[in-house]
Amino acid sequence: MRPNGERERLSMLSTLRPWLVFRAQNLCRGGADAEDLVQEVLVKFVDSFPQMAQPAPEHVCMAWMATTLHHTFISRLRKERVRQSMEPALVHLQSMAQDLASPTEFPFSERIADDDLREAIESLSLKLRVAFEASREGKSYAQIGQELGIKEGAVAKRIFDARKGLKRFLSARLGRRSTES
């Protein structure tokens, strides 16, 4: 058995619901979104106005519902706008995750044969090859610079250029090999 105040509150909600649906349909331009919006506002109303001995006057409830309906509608629009702006980024991240999860081919380093690497190193100029080989032996840039009589920055540049040259040579070699297959 419901107390008298609760009965009055439910009666008021049932009489105000059609008015609220009409307002929601105007905001949402009809459809199920309006019904969802009304349901959300009614739940907020019940939560905000717990059982009272004397329910709030109808005009106060209508004003509260109209304001809440408007704020809830705006909040939904903002959430949708954020979701839409984030969607391209999410699609991009999902495609990157799929690429990482299921590689379609072996990594570059696993497709290179020892002979290809030897040829690539031999294709480097003498100054690049000397710096690269010293680096491969585990020498520091300072040690290589002392041995060659150049600054550390020059050593770093030569090793960078050597790596770039190796990558270019090996990429071309692997490209030819894949078209021959």
Order of alpha helices (4+ residues) and beta strands (2+ residues): alpha-alpha-alpha-alpha-alpha-alpha-alpha
